[in-house]
Amino acid sequence: MQVEFYGILEEVVGQPRMTLELAEGATVADALEALAGQQPELAPHLARVAYAVGDELVGKDTRLKADDTLVLLPPVSGG
């Protein structure tokens, strides 16, 4: 599956997208755990991100498919 990063997450990872290998039936929570293992500098940010698959925001218990793209959206602040 593909994972896309935006904002500070892209800066931390150093790329806008990466491929992540997960077992069949893995959840968003499983993907986050795998990402934290592969990209330890990303781990502190994962508790504050929103998750989307396609155009839909999803929860940590959402099951992912191999052809999905998981989008990680950092919190937004403005003035």
mmCIF file of the N, C-alpha and C atoms, coordinates in Angstrom:
data_MODEL
# 
_entry.id   MODEL 
# 
loop_
_atom_site.group_PDB 
_atom_site.id 
_atom_site.type_symbol 
_atom_site.label_atom_id 
_atom_site.label_alt_id 
_atom_site.label_comp_id 
_atom_site.label_asym_id 
_atom_site.label_entity_id 
_atom_site.label_seq_id 
_atom_site.pdbx_PDB_ins_code 
_atom_site.Cartn_x 
_atom_site.Cartn_y 
_atom_site.Cartn_z 
_atom_site.occupancy 
_atom_site.B_iso_or_equiv 
_atom_site.pdbx_formal_charge 
_atom_site.auth_seq_id 
_atom_site.auth_comp_id 
_atom_site.auth_asym_id 
_atom_site.auth_atom_id 
_atom_site.pdbx_PDB_model_num 
ATOM 1   N N  . MET A 1 1  ? 0.832   -1.169 0.000  1.00 0.00 ? 1  MET A N  1 
ATOM 2   C CA . MET A 1 1  ? 0.000   0.000  0.000  1.00 0.00 ? 1  MET A CA 1 
ATOM 3   C C  . MET A 1 1  ? 0.878   1.234  0.000  1.00 0.00 ? 1  MET A C  1 
ATOM 4   N N  . GLN A 1 2  ? 0.292   2.362  -0.347 1.00 0.00 ? 2  GLN A N  1 
ATOM 5   C CA . GLN A 1 2  ? 1.005   3.633  -0.349 1.00 0.00 ? 2  GLN A CA 1 
ATOM 6   C C  . GLN A 1 2  ? 0.579   4.463  0.862  1.00 0.00 ? 2  GLN A C  1 
ATOM 7   N N  . VAL A 1 3  ? 1.518   5.241  1.375  1.00 0.00 ? 3  VAL A N  1 
ATOM 8   C CA . VAL A 1 3  ? 1.233   6.190  2.445  1.00 0.00 ? 3  VAL A CA 1 
ATOM 9   C C  . VAL A 1 3  ? 1.692   7.552  1.960  1.00 0.00 ? 3  VAL A C  1 
ATOM 10  N N  . GLU A 1 4  ? 0.820   8.556  2.083  1.00 0.00 ? 4  GLU A N  1 
ATOM 11  C CA . GLU A 1 4  ? 1.157   9.920  1.701  1.00 0.00 ? 4  GLU A CA 1 
ATOM 12  C C  . GLU A 1 4  ? 1.286   10.778 2.950  1.00 0.00 ? 4  GLU A C  1 
ATOM 13  N N  . PHE A 1 5  ? 2.266   11.675 2.921  1.00 0.00 ? 5  PHE A N  1 
ATOM 14  C CA . PHE A 1 5  ? 2.550   12.555 4.054  1.00 0.00 ? 5  PHE A CA 1 
ATOM 15  C C  . PHE A 1 5  ? 2.389   14.007 3.615  1.00 0.00 ? 5  PHE A C  1 
ATOM 16  N N  . TYR A 1 6  ? 1.852   14.829 4.490  1.00 0.00 ? 6  TYR A N  1 
ATOM 17  C CA . TYR A 1 6  ? 1.677   16.255 4.206  1.00 0.00 ? 6  TYR A CA 1 
ATOM 18  C C  . TYR A 1 6  ? 2.251   17.081 5.346  1.00 0.00 ? 6  TYR A C  1 
ATOM 19  N N  . GLY A 1 7  ? 2.598   18.327 5.029  1.00 0.00 ? 7  GLY A N  1 
ATOM 20  C CA . GLY A 1 7  ? 3.062   19.276 6.037  1.00 0.00 ? 7  GLY A CA 1 
ATOM 21  C C  . GLY A 1 7  ? 4.309   18.798 6.752  1.00 0.00 ? 7  GLY A C  1 
ATOM 22  N N  . ILE A 1 8  ? 4.304   18.944 8.061  1.00 0.00 ? 8  ILE A N  1 
ATOM 23  C CA . ILE A 1 8  ? 5.450   18.582 8.889  1.00 0.00 ? 8  ILE A CA 1 
ATOM 24  C C  . ILE A 1 8  ? 5.799   17.109 8.742  1.00 0.00 ? 8  ILE A C  1 
ATOM 25  N N  . LEU A 1 9  ? 4.813   16.269 8.468  1.00 0.00 ? 9  LEU A N  1 
ATOM 26  C CA . LEU A 1 9  ? 5.075   14.837 8.328  1.00 0.00 ? 9  LEU A CA 1 
ATOM 27  C C  . LEU A 1 9  ? 5.976   14.562 7.132  1.00 0.00 ? 9  LEU A C  1 
ATOM 28  N N  . GLU A 1 10 ? 5.734   15.277 6.028  1.00 0.00 ? 10 GLU A N  1 
ATOM 29  C CA . GLU A 1 10 ? 6.588   15.129 4.848  1.00 0.00 ? 10 GLU A CA 1 
ATOM 30  C C  . GLU A 1 10 ? 8.012   15.593 5.160  1.00 0.00 ? 10 GLU A C  1 
ATOM 31  N N  . GLU A 1 11 ? 8.116   16.671 5.917  1.00 0.00 ? 11 GLU A N  1 
ATOM 32  C CA . GLU A 1 11 ? 9.440   17.169 6.302  1.00 0.00 ? 11 GLU A CA 1 
ATOM 33  C C  . GLU A 1 11 ? 10.184  16.155 7.168  1.00 0.00 ? 11 GLU A C  1 
ATOM 34  N N  . VAL A 1 12 ? 9.484   15.552 8.108  1.00 0.00 ? 12 VAL A N  1 
ATOM 35  C CA . VAL A 1 12 ? 10.107  14.589 9.011  1.00 0.00 ? 12 VAL A CA 1 
ATOM 36  C C  . VAL A 1 12 ? 10.571  13.345 8.248  1.00 0.00 ? 12 VAL A C  1 
ATOM 37  N N  . VAL A 1 13 ? 9.727   12.839 7.356  1.00 0.00 ? 13 VAL A N  1 
ATOM 38  C CA . VAL A 1 13 ? 10.038  11.615 6.622  1.00 0.00 ? 13 VAL A CA 1 
ATOM 39  C C  . VAL A 1 13 ? 11.013  11.899 5.472  1.00 0.00 ? 13 VAL A C  1 
ATOM 40  N N  . GLY A 1 14 ? 10.966  13.110 4.917  1.00 0.00 ? 14 GLY A N  1 
ATOM 41  C CA . GLY A 1 14 ? 11.862  13.464 3.827  1.00 0.00 ? 14 GLY A CA 1 
ATOM 42  C C  . GLY A 1 14 ? 11.367  13.090 2.449  1.00 0.00 ? 14 GLY A C  1 
ATOM 43  N N  . GLN A 1 15 ? 10.095  12.714 2.367  1.00 0.00 ? 15 GLN A N  1 
ATOM 44  C CA . GLN A 1 15 ? 9.489   12.377 1.081  1.00 0.00 ? 15 GLN A CA 1 
ATOM 45  C C  . GLN A 1 15 ? 7.972   12.468 1.217  1.00 0.00 ? 15 GLN A C  1 
ATOM 46  N N  . PRO A 1 16 ? 7.282   12.724 0.117  1.00 0.00 ? 16 PRO A N  1 
ATOM 47  C CA . PRO A 1 16 ? 5.833   12.874 0.196  1.00 0.00 ? 16 PRO A CA 1 
ATOM 48  C C  . PRO A 1 16 ? 5.060   11.560 0.219  1.00 0.00 ? 16 PRO A C  1 
ATOM 49  N N  . ARG A 1 17 ? 5.713   10.453 -0.148 1.00 0.00 ? 17 ARG A N  1 
ATOM 50  C CA . ARG A 1 17 ? 5.007   9.179  -0.287 1.00 0.00 ? 17 ARG A CA 1 
ATOM 51  C C  . ARG A 1 17 ? 5.988   8.042  -0.081 1.00 0.00 ? 17 ARG A C  1 
ATOM 52  N N  . MET A 1 18 ? 5.475   6.949  0.461  1.00 0.00 ? 18 MET A N  1 
ATOM 53  C CA . MET A 1 18 ? 6.286   5.739  0.574  1.00 0.00 ? 18 MET A CA 1 
ATOM 54  C C  . MET A 1 18 ? 5.396   4.511  0.482  1.00 0.00 ? 18 MET A C  1 
ATOM 55  N N  . THR A 1 19 ? 6.005   3.399  0.157  1.00 0.00 ? 19 THR A N  1 
ATOM 56  C CA . THR A 1 19 ? 5.307   2.115  0.095  1.00 0.00 ? 19 THR A CA 1 
ATOM 57  C C  . THR A 1 19 ? 5.466   1.430  1.443  1.00 0.00 ? 19 THR A C  1 
ATOM 58  N N  . LEU A 1 20 ? 4.376   0.832  1.908  1.00 0.00 ? 20 LEU A N  1 
ATOM 59  C CA . LEU A 1 20 ? 4.377   0.136  3.190  1.00 0.00 ? 20 LEU A CA 1 
ATOM 60  C C  . LEU A 1 20 ? 3.784   -1.252 2.975  1.00 0.00 ? 20 LEU A C  1 
ATOM 61  N N  . GLU A 1 21 ? 4.513   -2.267 3.363  1.00 0.00 ? 21 GLU A N  1 
ATOM 62  C CA . GLU A 1 21 ? 4.041   -3.644 3.247  1.00 0.00 ? 21 GLU A CA 1 
ATOM 63  C C  . GLU A 1 21 ? 3.331   -4.036 4.538  1.00 0.00 ? 21 GLU A C  1 
ATOM 64  N N  . LEU A 1 22 ? 2.073   -4.448 4.409  1.00 0.00 ? 22 LEU A N  1 
ATOM 65  C CA . LEU A 1 22 ? 1.279   -4.871 5.564  1.00 0.00 ? 22 LEU A CA 1 
ATOM 66  C C  . LEU A 1 22 ? 0.615   -6.204 5.269  1.00 0.00 ? 22 LEU A C  1 
ATOM 67  N N  . ALA A 1 23 ? 0.296   -6.936 6.312  1.00 0.00 ? 23 ALA A N  1 
ATOM 68  C CA . ALA A 1 23 ? -0.417  -8.199 6.161  1.00 0.00 ? 23 ALA A CA 1 
ATOM 69  C C  . ALA A 1 23 ? -1.857  -7.940 5.706  1.00 0.00 ? 23 ALA A C  1 
ATOM 70  N N  . GLU A 1 24 ? -2.423  -8.899 5.045  1.00 0.00 ? 24 GLU A N  1 
ATOM 71  C CA . GLU A 1 24 ? -3.830  -8.828 4.622  1.00 0.00 ? 24 GLU A CA 1 
ATOM 72  C C  . GLU A 1 24 ? -4.711  -8.557 5.834  1.00 0.00 ? 24 GLU A C  1 
ATOM 73  N N  . GLY A 1 25 ? -5.650  -7.619 5.709  1.00 0.00 ? 25 GLY A N  1 
ATOM 74  C CA . GLY A 1 25 ? -6.569  -7.303 6.795  1.00 0.00 ? 25 GLY A CA 1 
ATOM 75  C C  . GLY A 1 25 ? -6.010  -6.354 7.840  1.00 0.00 ? 25 GLY A C  1 
ATOM 76  N N  . ALA A 1 26 ? -4.848  -5.784 7.580  1.00 0.00 ? 26 ALA A N  1 
ATOM 77  C CA . ALA A 1 26 ? -4.244  -4.847 8.539  1.00 0.00 ? 26 ALA A CA 1 
ATOM 78  C C  . ALA A 1 26 ? -5.120  -3.608 8.676  1.00 0.00 ? 26 ALA A C  1 
ATOM 79  N N  . THR A 1 27 ? -5.025  -2.960 9.809  1.00 0.00 ? 27 THR A N  1 
ATOM 80  C CA . THR A 1 27 ? -5.802  -1.756 10.094 1.00 0.00 ? 27 THR A CA 1 
ATOM 81  C C  . THR A 1 27 ? -4.905  -0.517 10.002 1.00 0.00 ? 27 THR A C  1 
ATOM 82  N N  . VAL A 1 28 ? -5.533  0.640  10.099 1.00 0.00 ? 28 VAL A N  1 
ATOM 83  C CA . VAL A 1 28 ? -4.783  1.894  10.156 1.00 0.00 ? 28 VAL A CA 1 
ATOM 84  C C  . VAL A 1 28 ? -3.831  1.857  11.351 1.00 0.00 ? 28 VAL A C  1 
ATOM 85  N N  . ALA A 1 29 ? -4.283  1.343  12.487 1.00 0.00 ? 29 ALA A N  1 
ATOM 86  C CA . ALA A 1 29 ? -3.424  1.234  13.674 1.00 0.00 ? 29 ALA A CA 1 
ATOM 87  C C  . ALA A 1 29 ? -2.191  0.385  13.378 1.00 0.00 ? 29 ALA A C  1 
ATOM 88  N N  . ASP A 1 30 ? -2.360  -0.704 12.633 1.00 0.00 ? 30 ASP A N  1 
ATOM 89  C CA . ASP A 1 30 ? -1.228  -1.549 12.251 1.00 0.00 ? 30 ASP A CA 1 
ATOM 90  C C  . ASP A 1 30 ? -0.256  -0.770 11.364 1.00 0.00 ? 30 ASP A C  1 
ATOM 91  N N  . ALA A 1 31 ? -0.801  0.017  10.446 1.00 0.00 ? 31 ALA A N  1 
ATOM 92  C CA . ALA A 1 31 ? 0.035   0.828  9.561  1.00 0.00 ? 31 ALA A CA 1 
ATOM 93  C C  . ALA A 1 31 ? 0.821   1.854  10.358 1.00 0.00 ? 31 ALA A C  1 
ATOM 94  N N  . LEU A 1 32 ? 0.185   2.482  11.334 1.00 0.00 ? 32 LEU A N  1 
ATOM 95  C CA . LEU A 1 32 ? 0.875   3.473  12.156 1.00 0.00 ? 32 LEU A CA 1 
ATOM 96  C C  . LEU A 1 32 ? 1.999   2.832  12.956 1.00 0.00 ? 32 LEU A C  1 
ATOM 97  N N  . GLU A 1 33 ? 1.763   1.653  13.478 1.00 0.00 ? 33 GLU A N  1 
ATOM 98  C CA . GLU A 1 33 ? 2.790   0.936  14.230 1.00 0.00 ? 33 GLU A CA 1 
ATOM 99  C C  . GLU A 1 33 ? 3.973   0.592  13.326 1.00 0.00 ? 33 GLU A C  1 
ATOM 100 N N  . ALA A 1 34 ? 3.679   0.129  12.113 1.00 0.00 ? 34 ALA A N  1 
ATOM 101 C CA . ALA A 1 34 ? 4.744   -0.197 11.162 1.00 0.00 ? 34 ALA A CA 1 
ATOM 102 C C  . ALA A 1 34 ? 5.526   1.055  10.775 1.00 0.00 ? 34 ALA A C  1 
ATOM 103 N N  . LEU A 1 35 ? 4.820   2.162  10.562 1.00 0.00 ? 35 LEU A N  1 
ATOM 104 C CA . LEU A 1 35 ? 5.496   3.416  10.218 1.00 0.00 ? 35 LEU A CA 1 
ATOM 105 C C  . LEU A 1 35 ? 6.408   3.883  11.347 1.00 0.00 ? 35 LEU A C  1 
ATOM 106 N N  . ALA A 1 36 ? 5.936   3.797  12.574 1.00 0.00 ? 36 ALA A N  1 
ATOM 107 C CA . ALA A 1 36 ? 6.740   4.206  13.722 1.00 0.00 ? 36 ALA A CA 1 
ATOM 108 C C  . ALA A 1 36 ? 7.993   3.342  13.844 1.00 0.00 ? 36 ALA A C  1 
ATOM 109 N N  . GLY A 1 37 ? 7.889   2.074  13.469 1.00 0.00 ? 37 GLY A N  1 
ATOM 110 C CA . GLY A 1 37 ? 9.050   1.196  13.499 1.00 0.00 ? 37 GLY A CA 1 
ATOM 111 C C  . GLY A 1 37 ? 10.056  1.518  12.415 1.00 0.00 ? 37 GLY A C  1 
ATOM 112 N N  . GLN A 1 38 ? 9.558   1.870  11.230 1.00 0.00 ? 38 GLN A N  1 
ATOM 113 C CA . GLN A 1 38 ? 10.442  2.181  10.103 1.00 0.00 ? 38 GLN A CA 1 
ATOM 114 C C  . GLN A 1 38 ? 10.968  3.601  10.135 1.00 0.00 ? 38 GLN A C  1 
ATOM 115 N N  . GLN A 1 39 ? 10.173  4.508  10.677 1.00 0.00 ? 39 GLN A N  1 
ATOM 116 C CA . GLN A 1 39 ? 10.518  5.938  10.710 1.00 0.00 ? 39 GLN A CA 1 
ATOM 117 C C  . GLN A 1 39 ? 10.352  6.431  12.153 1.00 0.00 ? 39 GLN A C  1 
ATOM 118 N N  . PRO A 1 40 ? 11.266  6.083  13.061 1.00 0.00 ? 40 PRO A N  1 
ATOM 119 C CA . PRO A 1 40 ? 11.095  6.429  14.476 1.00 0.00 ? 40 PRO A CA 1 
ATOM 120 C C  . PRO A 1 40 ? 10.887  7.921  14.735 1.00 0.00 ? 40 PRO A C  1 
ATOM 121 N N  . GLU A 1 41 ? 11.455  8.775  13.911 1.00 0.00 ? 41 GLU A N  1 
ATOM 122 C CA . GLU A 1 41 ? 11.285  10.215 14.091 1.00 0.00 ? 41 GLU A CA 1 
ATOM 123 C C  . GLU A 1 41 ? 9.845   10.665 13.815 1.00 0.00 ? 41 GLU A C  1 
ATOM 124 N N  . LEU A 1 42 ? 9.071   9.821  13.153 1.00 0.00 ? 42 LEU A N  1 
ATOM 125 C CA . LEU A 1 42 ? 7.672   10.117 12.856 1.00 0.00 ? 42 LEU A CA 1 
ATOM 126 C C  . LEU A 1 42 ? 6.765   9.787  14.047 1.00 0.00 ? 42 LEU A C  1 
ATOM 127 N N  . ALA A 1 43 ? 7.180   8.856  14.880 1.00 0.00 ? 43 ALA A N  1 
ATOM 128 C CA . ALA A 1 43 ? 6.348   8.341  15.975 1.00 0.00 ? 43 ALA A CA 1 
ATOM 129 C C  . ALA A 1 43 ? 5.731   9.430  16.857 1.00 0.00 ? 43 ALA A C  1 
ATOM 130 N N  . PRO A 1 44 ? 6.472   10.460 17.293 1.00 0.00 ? 44 PRO A N  1 
ATOM 131 C CA . PRO A 1 44 ? 5.863   11.455 18.171 1.00 0.00 ? 44 PRO A CA 1 
ATOM 132 C C  . PRO A 1 44 ? 4.712   12.240 17.520 1.00 0.00 ? 44 PRO A C  1 
ATOM 133 N N  . HIS A 1 45 ? 4.675   12.268 16.215 1.00 0.00 ? 45 HIS A N  1 
ATOM 134 C CA . HIS A 1 45 ? 3.654   13.029 15.502 1.00 0.00 ? 45 HIS A CA 1 
ATOM 135 C C  . HIS A 1 45 ? 2.368   12.223 15.261 1.00 0.00 ? 45 HIS A C  1 
ATOM 136 N N  . LEU A 1 46 ? 2.449   10.913 15.309 1.00 0.00 ? 46 LEU A N  1 
ATOM 137 C CA . LEU A 1 46 ? 1.331   10.069 14.882 1.00 0.00 ? 46 LEU A CA 1 
ATOM 138 C C  . LEU A 1 46 ? 0.101   10.164 15.776 1.00 0.00 ? 46 LEU A C  1 
ATOM 139 N N  . ALA A 1 47 ? 0.263   10.544 17.022 1.00 0.00 ? 47 ALA A N  1 
ATOM 140 C CA . ALA A 1 47 ? -0.883  10.650 17.931 1.00 0.00 ? 47 ALA A CA 1 
ATOM 141 C C  . ALA A 1 47 ? -1.787  11.831 17.574 1.00 0.00 ? 47 ALA A C  1 
ATOM 142 N N  . ARG A 1 48 ? -1.267  12.772 16.786 1.00 0.00 ? 48 ARG A N  1 
ATOM 143 C CA . ARG A 1 48 ? -2.033  13.990 16.497 1.00 0.00 ? 48 ARG A CA 1 
ATOM 144 C C  . ARG A 1 48 ? -2.508  14.098 15.045 1.00 0.00 ? 48 ARG A C  1 
ATOM 145 N N  . VAL A 1 49 ? -2.337  13.048 14.259 1.00 0.00 ? 49 VAL A N  1 
ATOM 146 C CA . VAL A 1 49 ? -2.710  13.143 12.846 1.00 0.00 ? 49 VAL A CA 1 
ATOM 147 C C  . VAL A 1 49 ? -4.107  12.589 12.610 1.00 0.00 ? 49 VAL A C  1 
ATOM 148 N N  . ALA A 1 50 ? -4.698  13.043 11.510 1.00 0.00 ? 50 ALA A N  1 
ATOM 149 C CA . ALA A 1 50 ? -5.948  12.463 11.018 1.00 0.00 ? 50 ALA A CA 1 
ATOM 150 C C  . ALA A 1 50 ? -5.571  11.508 9.885  1.00 0.00 ? 50 ALA A C  1 
ATOM 151 N N  . TYR A 1 51 ? -6.445  10.562 9.593  1.00 0.00 ? 51 TYR A N  1 
ATOM 152 C CA . TYR A 1 51 ? -6.166  9.534  8.603  1.00 0.00 ? 51 TYR A CA 1 
ATOM 153 C C  . TYR A 1 51 ? -7.278  9.542  7.566  1.00 0.00 ? 51 TYR A C  1 
ATOM 154 N N  . ALA A 1 52 ? -6.893  9.360  6.321  1.00 0.00 ? 52 ALA A N  1 
ATOM 155 C CA . ALA A 1 52 ? -7.880  9.276  5.248  1.00 0.00 ? 52 ALA A CA 1 
ATOM 156 C C  . ALA A 1 52 ? -7.469  8.167  4.291  1.00 0.00 ? 52 ALA A C  1 
ATOM 157 N N  . VAL A 1 53 ? -8.475  7.538  3.725  1.00 0.00 ? 53 VAL A N  1 
ATOM 158 C CA . VAL A 1 53 ? -8.288  6.599  2.627  1.00 0.00 ? 53 VAL A CA 1 
ATOM 159 C C  . VAL A 1 53 ? -9.197  7.113  1.517  1.00 0.00 ? 53 VAL A C  1 
ATOM 160 N N  . GLY A 1 54 ? -8.592  7.423  0.390  1.00 0.00 ? 54 GLY A N  1 
ATOM 161 C CA . GLY A 1 54 ? -9.361  8.090  -0.656 1.00 0.00 ? 54 GLY A CA 1 
ATOM 162 C C  . GLY A 1 54 ? -9.743  9.471  -0.165 1.00 0.00 ? 54 GLY A C  1 
ATOM 163 N N  . ASP A 1 55 ? -10.994 9.829  -0.305 1.00 0.00 ? 55 ASP A N  1 
ATOM 164 C CA . ASP A 1 55 ? -11.481 11.138 0.136  1.00 0.00 ? 55 ASP A CA 1 
ATOM 165 C C  . ASP A 1 55 ? -12.216 11.068 1.470  1.00 0.00 ? 55 ASP A C  1 
ATOM 166 N N  . GLU A 1 56 ? -12.082 9.957  2.185  1.00 0.00 ? 56 GLU A N  1 
ATOM 167 C CA . GLU A 1 56 ? -12.853 9.754  3.412  1.00 0.00 ? 56 GLU A CA 1 
ATOM 168 C C  . GLU A 1 56 ? -11.945 9.659  4.634  1.00 0.00 ? 56 GLU A C  1 
ATOM 169 N N  . LEU A 1 57 ? -12.252 10.449 5.655  1.00 0.00 ? 57 LEU A N  1 
ATOM 170 C CA . LEU A 1 57 ? -11.545 10.320 6.922  1.00 0.00 ? 57 LEU A CA 1 
ATOM 171 C C  . LEU A 1 57 ? -11.938 8.996  7.560  1.00 0.00 ? 57 LEU A C  1 
ATOM 172 N N  . VAL A 1 58 ? -10.973 8.309  8.137  1.00 0.00 ? 58 VAL A N  1 
ATOM 173 C CA . VAL A 1 58 ? -11.218 6.990  8.714  1.00 0.00 ? 58 VAL A CA 1 
ATOM 174 C C  . VAL A 1 58 ? -10.637 6.931  10.121 1.00 0.00 ? 58 VAL A C  1 
ATOM 175 N N  . GLY A 1 59 ? -11.001 5.890  10.855 1.00 0.00 ? 59 GLY A N  1 
ATOM 176 C CA . GLY A 1 59 ? -10.491 5.678  12.202 1.00 0.00 ? 59 GLY A CA 1 
ATOM 177 C C  . GLY A 1 59 ? -9.375  4.639  12.204 1.00 0.00 ? 59 GLY A C  1 
ATOM 178 N N  . LYS A 1 60 ? -8.771  4.470  13.368 1.00 0.00 ? 60 LYS A N  1 
ATOM 179 C CA . LYS A 1 60 ? -7.650  3.539  13.498 1.00 0.00 ? 60 LYS A CA 1 
ATOM 180 C C  . LYS A 1 60 ? -8.049  2.082  13.282 1.00 0.00 ? 60 LYS A C  1 
ATOM 181 N N  . ASP A 1 61 ? -9.332  1.781  13.449 1.00 0.00 ? 61 ASP A N  1 
ATOM 182 C CA . ASP A 1 61 ? -9.782  0.394  13.292 1.00 0.00 ? 61 ASP A CA 1 
ATOM 183 C C  . ASP A 1 61 ? -10.179 0.049  11.861 1.00 0.00 ? 61 ASP A C  1 
ATOM 184 N N  . THR A 1 62 ? -10.045 0.992  10.935 1.00 0.00 ? 62 THR A N  1 
ATOM 185 C CA . THR A 1 62 ? -10.387 0.761  9.534  1.00 0.00 ? 62 THR A CA 1 
ATOM 186 C C  . THR A 1 62 ? -9.424  -0.235 8.915  1.00 0.00 ? 62 THR A C  1 
ATOM 187 N N  . ARG A 1 63 ? -9.966  -1.242 8.246  1.00 0.00 ? 63 ARG A N  1 
ATOM 188 C CA . ARG A 1 63 ? -9.144  -2.245 7.563  1.00 0.00 ? 63 ARG A CA 1 
ATOM 189 C C  . ARG A 1 63 ? -8.671  -1.675 6.225  1.00 0.00 ? 63 ARG A C  1 
ATOM 190 N N  . LEU A 1 64 ? -7.432  -1.974 5.892  1.00 0.00 ? 64 LEU A N  1 
ATOM 191 C CA . LEU A 1 64 ? -6.820  -1.464 4.672  1.00 0.00 ? 64 LEU A CA 1 
ATOM 192 C C  . LEU A 1 64 ? -6.640  -2.573 3.653  1.00 0.00 ? 64 LEU A C  1 
ATOM 193 N N  . LYS A 1 65 ? -6.669  -2.189 2.379  1.00 0.00 ? 65 LYS A N  1 
ATOM 194 C CA . LYS A 1 65 ? -6.417  -3.123 1.282  1.00 0.00 ? 65 LYS A CA 1 
ATOM 195 C C  . LYS A 1 65 ? -5.070  -2.781 0.649  1.00 0.00 ? 65 LYS A C  1 
ATOM 196 N N  . ALA A 1 66 ? -4.496  -3.742 -0.045 1.00 0.00 ? 66 ALA A N  1 
ATOM 197 C CA . ALA A 1 66 ? -3.173  -3.561 -0.637 1.00 0.00 ? 66 ALA A CA 1 
ATOM 198 C C  . ALA A 1 66 ? -3.124  -2.394 -1.612 1.00 0.00 ? 66 ALA A C  1 
ATOM 199 N N  . ASP A 1 67 ? -4.243  -2.082 -2.275 1.00 0.00 ? 67 ASP A N  1 
ATOM 200 C CA . ASP A 1 67 ? -4.239  -0.999 -3.265 1.00 0.00 ? 67 ASP A CA 1 
ATOM 201 C C  . ASP A 1 67 ? -4.697  0.344  -2.686 1.00 0.00 ? 67 ASP A C  1 
ATOM 202 N N  . ASP A 1 68 ? -4.898  0.409  -1.379 1.00 0.00 ? 68 ASP A N  1 
ATOM 203 C CA . ASP A 1 68 ? -5.287  1.670  -0.731 1.00 0.00 ? 68 ASP A CA 1 
ATOM 204 C C  . ASP A 1 68 ? -4.110  2.634  -0.645 1.00 0.00 ? 68 ASP A C  1 
ATOM 205 N N  . THR A 1 69 ? -4.446  3.907  -0.542 1.00 0.00 ? 69 THR A N  1 
ATOM 206 C CA . THR A 1 69 ? -3.473  4.934  -0.194 1.00 0.00 ? 69 THR A CA 1 
ATOM 207 C C  . THR A 1 69 ? -3.937  5.546  1.114  1.00 0.00 ? 69 THR A C  1 
ATOM 208 N N  . LEU A 1 70 ? -3.121  5.405  2.136  1.00 0.00 ? 70 LEU A N  1 
ATOM 209 C CA . LEU A 1 70 ? -3.401  5.978  3.447  1.00 0.00 ? 70 LEU A CA 1 
ATOM 210 C C  . LEU A 1 70 ? -2.766  7.359  3.484  1.00 0.00 ? 70 LEU A C  1 
ATOM 211 N N  . VAL A 1 71 ? -3.568  8.365  3.751  1.00 0.00 ? 71 VAL A N  1 
ATOM 212 C CA . VAL A 1 71 ? -3.092  9.734  3.798  1.00 0.00 ? 71 VAL A CA 1 
ATOM 213 C C  . VAL A 1 71 ? -3.022  10.170 5.260  1.00 0.00 ? 71 VAL A C  1 
ATOM 214 N N  . LEU A 1 72 ? -1.875  10.678 5.672  1.00 0.00 ? 72 LEU A N  1 
ATOM 215 C CA . LEU A 1 72 ? -1.698  11.170 7.038  1.00 0.00 ? 72 LEU A CA 1 
ATOM 216 C C  . LEU A 1 72 ? -1.725  12.691 7.002  1.00 0.00 ? 72 LEU A C  1 
ATOM 217 N N  . LEU A 1 73 ? -2.664  13.265 7.750  1.00 0.00 ? 73 LEU A N  1 
ATOM 218 C CA . LEU A 1 73 ? -2.891  14.697 7.744  1.00 0.00 ? 73 LEU A CA 1 
ATOM 219 C C  . LEU A 1 73 ? -2.527  15.288 9.098  1.00 0.00 ? 73 LEU A C  1 
ATOM 220 N N  . PRO A 1 74 ? -1.515  16.148 9.143  1.00 0.00 ? 74 PRO A N  1 
ATOM 221 C CA . PRO A 1 74 ? -1.114  16.747 10.410 1.00 0.00 ? 74 PRO A CA 1 
ATOM 222 C C  . PRO A 1 74 ? -2.146  17.784 10.859 1.00 0.00 ? 74 PRO A C  1 
ATOM 223 N N  . PRO A 1 75 ? -2.138  18.126 12.142 1.00 0.00 ? 75 PRO A N  1 
ATOM 224 C CA . PRO A 1 75 ? -3.029  19.177 12.610 1.00 0.00 ? 75 PRO A CA 1 
ATOM 225 C C  . PRO A 1 75 ? -2.673  20.503 11.930 1.00 0.00 ? 75 PRO A C  1 
ATOM 226 N N  . VAL A 1 76 ? -3.667  21.327 11.746 1.00 0.00 ? 76 VAL A N  1 
ATOM 227 C CA . VAL A 1 76 ? -3.462  22.603 11.070 1.00 0.00 ? 76 VAL A CA 1 
ATOM 228 C C  . VAL A 1 76 ? -3.682  23.716 12.082 1.00 0.00 ? 76 VAL A C  1 
ATOM 229 N N  . SER A 1 77 ? -2.819  24.700 12.046 1.00 0.00 ? 77 SER A N  1 
ATOM 230 C CA . SER A 1 77 ? -3.012  25.868 12.892 1.00 0.00 ? 77 SER A CA 1 
ATOM 231 C C  . SER A 1 77 ? -2.946  27.106 12.021 1.00 0.00 ? 77 SER A C  1 
ATOM 232 N N  . GLY A 1 78 ? -3.580  28.123 12.457 1.00 0.00 ? 78 GLY A N  1 
ATOM 233 C CA . GLY A 1 78 ? -3.582  29.354 11.671 1.00 0.00 ? 78 GLY A CA 1 
ATOM 234 C C  . GLY A 1 78 ? -3.841  30.547 12.547 1.00 0.00 ? 78 GLY A C  1 
ATOM 235 N N  . GLY A 1 79 ? -3.837  31.675 11.925 1.00 0.00 ? 79 GLY A N  1 
ATOM 236 C CA . GLY A 1 79 ? -4.029  32.884 12.715 1.00 0.00 ? 79 GLY A CA 1 
ATOM 237 C C  . GLY A 1 79 ? -5.027  33.807 12.121 1.00 0.00 ? 79 GLY A C  1 
# 
